[in-house]
């Protein structure tokens, strides 16, 4: 199953929460935007520190994931439909 995730979900996964175990076990694949991955990488050290986890461990978990990452060009033609579906 492919699941689209936001920055909060990626942080949770990288911190090793239950979501990480589900993805590591191959039950779920994750997808997100390039901008989301960049945001997570930018704040990873700060978030790791709040949970008293070494940034290298958290960063390693994030890098170990096979995150399907999409740049804006890949999804821009579907923005109108997505916006309609979520009711914005």
Biotite code that builds the C-alpha atoms (Angstrom):
import biotite.structure as struc

atoms = struc.array([
    struc.Atom([0.000, 0.000, 0.000], chain_id="A", res_id=1, res_name="UNK", atom_name="CA", element="C"),
    struc.Atom([1.323, 3.449, -0.917], chain_id="A", res_id=2, res_name="UNK", atom_name="CA", element="C"),
    struc.Atom([0.614, 6.215, 1.613], chain_id="A", res_id=3, res_name="UNK", atom_name="CA", element="C"),
    struc.Atom([1.263, 9.926, 1.130], chain_id="A", res_id=4, res_name="UNK", atom_name="CA", element="C"),
    struc.Atom([2.842, 11.515, 4.215], chain_id="A", res_id=5, res_name="UNK", atom_name="CA", element="C"),
    struc.Atom([3.512, 15.004, 5.496], chain_id="A", res_id=6, res_name="UNK", atom_name="CA", element="C"),
    struc.Atom([6.480, 16.307, 7.489], chain_id="A", res_id=7, res_name="UNK", atom_name="CA", element="C"),
    struc.Atom([4.994, 15.266, 10.838], chain_id="A", res_id=8, res_name="UNK", atom_name="CA", element="C"),
    struc.Atom([4.624, 11.678, 9.683], chain_id="A", res_id=9, res_name="UNK", atom_name="CA", element="C"),
    struc.Atom([8.171, 11.641, 8.324], chain_id="A", res_id=10, res_name="UNK", atom_name="CA", element="C"),
    struc.Atom([9.494, 12.931, 11.660], chain_id="A", res_id=11, res_name="UNK", atom_name="CA", element="C"),
    struc.Atom([7.587, 10.204, 13.475], chain_id="A", res_id=12, res_name="UNK", atom_name="CA", element="C"),
    struc.Atom([8.948, 7.570, 11.135], chain_id="A", res_id=13, res_name="UNK", atom_name="CA", element="C"),
    struc.Atom([12.519, 8.863, 11.431], chain_id="A", res_id=14, res_name="UNK", atom_name="CA", element="C"),
    struc.Atom([12.258, 8.925, 15.229], chain_id="A", res_id=15, res_name="UNK", atom_name="CA", element="C"),
    struc.Atom([11.566, 5.184, 15.172], chain_id="A", res_id=16, res_name="UNK", atom_name="CA", element="C"),
    struc.Atom([7.976, 5.272, 16.291], chain_id="A", res_id=17, res_name="UNK", atom_name="CA", element="C"),
    struc.Atom([5.524, 2.509, 15.367], chain_id="A", res_id=18, res_name="UNK", atom_name="CA", element="C"),
    struc.Atom([5.181, 3.928, 11.864], chain_id="A", res_id=19, res_name="UNK", atom_name="CA", element="C"),
    struc.Atom([8.865, 3.200, 11.235], chain_id="A", res_id=20, res_name="UNK", atom_name="CA", element="C"),
    struc.Atom([8.388, -0.463, 12.112], chain_id="A", res_id=21, res_name="UNK", atom_name="CA", element="C"),
    struc.Atom([5.410, -0.793, 9.748], chain_id="A", res_id=22, res_name="UNK", atom_name="CA", element="C"),
    struc.Atom([7.360, 0.748, 6.886], chain_id="A", res_id=23, res_name="UNK", atom_name="CA", element="C"),
    struc.Atom([10.563, -1.132, 7.692], chain_id="A", res_id=24, res_name="UNK", atom_name="CA", element="C"),
    struc.Atom([8.613, -4.388, 7.586], chain_id="A", res_id=25, res_name="UNK", atom_name="CA", element="C"),
    struc.Atom([7.483, -3.557, 4.055], chain_id="A", res_id=26, res_name="UNK", atom_name="CA", element="C"),
    struc.Atom([3.774, -3.388, 4.782], chain_id="A", res_id=27, res_name="UNK", atom_name="CA", element="C"),
    struc.Atom([3.518, 0.224, 3.652], chain_id="A", res_id=28, res_name="UNK", atom_name="CA", element="C"),
    struc.Atom([5.372, 2.335, 1.104], chain_id="A", res_id=29, res_name="UNK", atom_name="CA", element="C"),
    struc.Atom([5.518, 6.090, 1.618], chain_id="A", res_id=30, res_name="UNK", atom_name="CA", element="C"),
    struc.Atom([5.423, 8.965, -0.809], chain_id="A", res_id=31, res_name="UNK", atom_name="CA", element="C"),
    struc.Atom([5.842, 12.681, -0.290], chain_id="A", res_id=32, res_name="UNK", atom_name="CA", element="C"),
    struc.Atom([6.972, 15.836, -1.995], chain_id="A", res_id=33, res_name="UNK", atom_name="CA", element="C"),
    struc.Atom([10.552, 16.950, -2.415], chain_id="A", res_id=34, res_name="UNK", atom_name="CA", element="C"),
    struc.Atom([9.715, 20.072, -0.398], chain_id="A", res_id=35, res_name="UNK", atom_name="CA", element="C"),
    struc.Atom([8.540, 17.918, 2.518], chain_id="A", res_id=36, res_name="UNK", atom_name="CA", element="C"),
    struc.Atom([11.749, 15.878, 2.546], chain_id="A", res_id=37, res_name="UNK", atom_name="CA", element="C"),
    struc.Atom([13.798, 19.082, 2.457], chain_id="A", res_id=38, res_name="UNK", atom_name="CA", element="C"),
    struc.Atom([11.810, 20.517, 5.379], chain_id="A", res_id=39, res_name="UNK", atom_name="CA", element="C"),
    struc.Atom([12.341, 17.381, 7.440], chain_id="A", res_id=40, res_name="UNK", atom_name="CA", element="C"),
    struc.Atom([16.078, 17.298, 6.735], chain_id="A", res_id=41, res_name="UNK", atom_name="CA", element="C"),
    struc.Atom([16.347, 20.979, 7.679], chain_id="A", res_id=42, res_name="UNK", atom_name="CA", element="C"),
    struc.Atom([14.808, 20.398, 11.130], chain_id="A", res_id=43, res_name="UNK", atom_name="CA", element="C"),
    struc.Atom([15.945, 16.832, 11.813], chain_id="A", res_id=44, res_name="UNK", atom_name="CA", element="C"),
    struc.Atom([18.707, 17.693, 14.296], chain_id="A", res_id=45, res_name="UNK", atom_name="CA", element="C"),
    struc.Atom([16.387, 19.914, 16.336], chain_id="A", res_id=46, res_name="UNK", atom_name="CA", element="C"),
    struc.Atom([13.643, 17.298, 16.488], chain_id="A", res_id=47, res_name="UNK", atom_name="CA", element="C"),
    struc.Atom([16.103, 14.514, 17.343], chain_id="A", res_id=48, res_name="UNK", atom_name="CA", element="C"),
    struc.Atom([17.438, 16.616, 20.217], chain_id="A", res_id=49, res_name="UNK", atom_name="CA", element="C"),
    struc.Atom([13.963, 17.063, 21.679], chain_id="A", res_id=50, res_name="UNK", atom_name="CA", element="C"),
    struc.Atom([13.669, 13.290, 21.924], chain_id="A", res_id=51, res_name="UNK", atom_name="CA", element="C"),
    struc.Atom([17.265, 12.820, 23.130], chain_id="A", res_id=52, res_name="UNK", atom_name="CA", element="C"),
    struc.Atom([18.187, 10.784, 20.066], chain_id="A", res_id=53, res_name="UNK", atom_name="CA", element="C"),
    struc.Atom([21.445, 11.327, 18.226], chain_id="A", res_id=54, res_name="UNK", atom_name="CA", element="C"),
    struc.Atom([20.790, 13.104, 14.929], chain_id="A", res_id=55, res_name="UNK", atom_name="CA", element="C"),
    struc.Atom([22.862, 10.532, 13.050], chain_id="A", res_id=56, res_name="UNK", atom_name="CA", element="C"),
    struc.Atom([20.501, 7.761, 14.098], chain_id="A", res_id=57, res_name="UNK", atom_name="CA", element="C"),
    struc.Atom([17.413, 9.683, 13.056], chain_id="A", res_id=58, res_name="UNK", atom_name="CA", element="C"),
    struc.Atom([18.997, 10.791, 9.792], chain_id="A", res_id=59, res_name="UNK", atom_name="CA", element="C"),
    struc.Atom([20.085, 7.224, 9.093], chain_id="A", res_id=60, res_name="UNK", atom_name="CA", element="C"),
    struc.Atom([16.543, 5.960, 9.553], chain_id="A", res_id=61, res_name="UNK", atom_name="CA", element="C"),
    struc.Atom([15.253, 8.587, 7.176], chain_id="A", res_id=62, res_name="UNK", atom_name="CA", element="C"),
    struc.Atom([17.891, 7.738, 4.578], chain_id="A", res_id=63, res_name="UNK", atom_name="CA", element="C"),
    struc.Atom([17.185, 4.008, 4.934], chain_id="A", res_id=64, res_name="UNK", atom_name="CA", element="C"),
    struc.Atom([13.562, 4.470, 3.943], chain_id="A", res_id=65, res_name="UNK", atom_name="CA", element="C"),
    struc.Atom([12.619, 4.049, 0.323], chain_id="A", res_id=66, res_name="UNK", atom_name="CA", element="C"),
    struc.Atom([10.580, 7.249, 0.183], chain_id="A", res_id=67, res_name="UNK", atom_name="CA", element="C"),
    struc.Atom([9.020, 7.922, -3.189], chain_id="A", res_id=68, res_name="UNK", atom_name="CA", element="C"),
    struc.Atom([9.693, 11.618, -3.614], chain_id="A", res_id=69, res_name="UNK", atom_name="CA", element="C"),
    struc.Atom([7.913, 13.788, -6.137], chain_id="A", res_id=70, res_name="UNK", atom_name="CA", element="C"),
    struc.Atom([8.944, 17.223, -7.331], chain_id="A", res_id=71, res_name="UNK", atom_name="CA", element="C"),
    struc.Atom([6.351, 19.843, -8.212], chain_id="A", res_id=72, res_name="UNK", atom_name="CA", element="C"),
    struc.Atom([6.492, 19.096, -11.944], chain_id="A", res_id=73, res_name="UNK", atom_name="CA", element="C"),
    struc.Atom([5.373, 15.536, -11.246], chain_id="A", res_id=74, res_name="UNK", atom_name="CA", element="C"),
    struc.Atom([2.131, 16.490, -9.517], chain_id="A", res_id=75, res_name="UNK", atom_name="CA", element="C"),
    struc.Atom([1.269, 20.041, -10.625], chain_id="A", res_id=76, res_name="UNK", atom_name="CA", element="C"),
    struc.Atom([-1.205, 18.826, -13.236], chain_id="A", res_id=77, res_name="UNK", atom_name="CA", element="C"),
    struc.Atom([-3.175, 17.068, -10.500], chain_id="A", res_id=78, res_name="UNK", atom_name="CA", element="C"),
    struc.Atom([-3.399, 19.948, -8.029], chain_id="A", res_id=79, res_name="UNK", atom_name="CA", element="C"),
    struc.Atom([-6.861, 21.104, -9.146], chain_id="A", res_id=80, res_name="UNK", atom_name="CA", element="C"),
    struc.Atom([-8.303, 17.609, -8.723], chain_id="A", res_id=81, res_name="UNK", atom_name="CA", element="C"),
    struc.Atom([-6.580, 17.137, -5.341], chain_id="A", res_id=82, res_name="UNK", atom_name="CA", element="C"),
    struc.Atom([-7.855, 20.495, -4.116], chain_id="A", res_id=83, res_name="UNK", atom_name="CA", element="C"),
    struc.Atom([-11.377, 19.599, -5.215], chain_id="A", res_id=84, res_name="UNK", atom_name="CA", element="C"),
    struc.Atom([-11.225, 16.229, -3.445], chain_id="A", res_id=85, res_name="UNK", atom_name="CA", element="C"),
    struc.Atom([-10.096, 17.640, -0.112], chain_id="A", res_id=86, res_name="UNK", atom_name="CA", element="C"),
    struc.Atom([-12.616, 20.447, -0.283], chain_id="A", res_id=87, res_name="UNK", atom_name="CA", element="C"),
    struc.Atom([-10.396, 23.509, -0.201], chain_id="A", res_id=88, res_name="UNK", atom_name="CA", element="C"),
])
